[in-house]
């Protein structure tokens, strides 16, 4: 049996917390769930930087969501307090994953 690295364990824990949150909240549609998972995966790949950038085209390719669906899902995730983001006219959007803990899982 292999041990998970700290980053792998952190990703696994974050996914578990998110799954618990979305199962309990019942406020999220499939697009919002998959967008959060894609953002979380990219945050992991970016070595858990507080803010990371991601092009909308990459999100579209990863999620198969339309531009409009991504914007609506992104706004909903922010409203739920799961992410923050900063738009730019010239650069890819910057994203921040808001860490879930036991208090906001319920």
C-alpha positions as CSV (number, residue, x, y, z in Angstrom):
1,X,0.0,0.0,0.0
2,X,1.4,3.4,-1.0
3,X,1.1,6.5,1.1
4,X,-0.4,9.6,-0.3
5,X,1.7,12.7,-0.5
6,X,0.6,15.7,1.5
7,X,-0.8,17.3,-1.6
8,X,-2.7,14.2,-2.6
9,X,-4.1,13.9,0.9
10,X,-5.1,17.6,0.9
11,X,-6.9,17.1,-2.4
12,X,-8.6,14.0,-1.2
13,X,-9.7,15.8,2.0
14,X,-10.9,18.8,0.1
15,X,-13.0,16.6,-2.3
16,X,-14.5,14.7,0.7
17,X,-15.4,18.0,2.4
18,X,-17.0,19.3,-0.8
19,X,-18.9,16.1,-1.4
20,X,-20.3,16.3,2.1
21,X,-21.2,19.9,1.6
22,X,-23.0,19.5,-1.7
23,X,-24.9,16.3,-0.5
24,X,-26.1,18.1,2.6
25,X,-26.9,21.5,1.0
26,X,-28.8,20.2,-2.0
27,X,-28.4,23.7,-3.5
28,X,-26.1,22.8,-6.4
29,X,-26.8,21.6,-9.9
30,X,-24.5,19.3,-11.9
31,X,-22.7,22.2,-13.7
32,X,-21.9,23.9,-10.4
33,X,-20.6,20.6,-8.9
34,X,-18.3,19.8,-11.9
35,X,-17.0,23.4,-12.1
36,X,-16.0,23.4,-8.5
37,X,-14.3,20.0,-9.0
38,X,-12.4,21.3,-12.0
39,X,-11.3,24.4,-10.1
40,X,-10.2,22.4,-7.1
41,X,-8.2,20.0,-9.4
42,X,-6.5,23.0,-11.0
43,X,-5.8,24.5,-7.7
44,X,-4.1,21.2,-6.7
45,X,-2.1,21.2,-9.9
46,X,-1.0,24.8,-9.2
47,X,0.4,23.6,-5.8
48,X,-2.4,25.1,-3.8
49,X,-1.6,28.7,-4.6
50,X,-4.1,31.0,-2.9
51,X,-5.0,32.6,-6.3
52,X,-4.6,30.8,-9.6
53,X,-5.6,31.6,-13.2
54,X,-7.7,29.5,-15.5
55,X,-8.8,30.3,-19.0
56,X,-12.5,30.0,-19.8
57,X,-11.7,27.8,-22.8
58,X,-9.9,25.3,-20.6
59,X,-12.9,25.2,-18.3
60,X,-15.2,24.7,-21.2
61,X,-13.1,21.9,-22.5
62,X,-12.9,20.2,-19.1
63,X,-16.5,20.6,-18.1
64,X,-18.3,20.7,-21.5
65,X,-20.3,23.6,-20.1
66,X,-21.2,26.5,-22.3
67,X,-19.8,30.0,-21.6
68,X,-23.1,31.1,-20.1
69,X,-23.4,28.0,-17.9
70,X,-19.8,28.6,-16.6
71,X,-20.6,32.2,-15.7
72,X,-23.9,31.2,-13.9
73,X,-22.2,28.4,-12.1
74,X,-19.2,30.5,-11.1
75,X,-21.5,33.2,-9.7
76,X,-23.5,30.6,-7.7
77,X,-20.3,29.1,-6.3
78,X,-19.2,32.6,-5.2
79,X,-22.7,33.3,-3.7
80,X,-22.4,30.0,-1.7
81,X,-19.0,31.1,-0.4
82,X,-17.1,28.2,-2.1
83,X,-14.9,30.3,-4.4
84,X,-13.9,33.9,-5.1
85,X,-12.8,35.2,-8.4
86,X,-11.5,38.3,-10.1
87,X,-12.3,39.0,-13.7
88,X,-9.9,40.8,-16.1
89,X,-10.4,42.2,-19.6
90,X,-6.9,41.2,-20.6
91,X,-5.9,38.2,-18.5
92,X,-7.5,34.9,-17.5
93,X,-9.8,35.0,-14.5
94,X,-8.1,34.5,-11.2
95,X,-9.8,32.0,-8.8
96,X,-9.5,31.3,-5.1
97,X,-10.9,28.2,-3.5
98,X,-12.5,29.0,-0.1
99,X,-11.5,26.2,2.2
100,X,-14.4,24.2,3.5
101,X,-14.2,23.1,7.1
102,X,-16.6,21.3,9.4
103,X,-18.5,24.5,10.2
104,X,-19.5,25.2,6.6
105,X,-20.0,21.6,5.6
106,X,-23.3,21.6,7.5
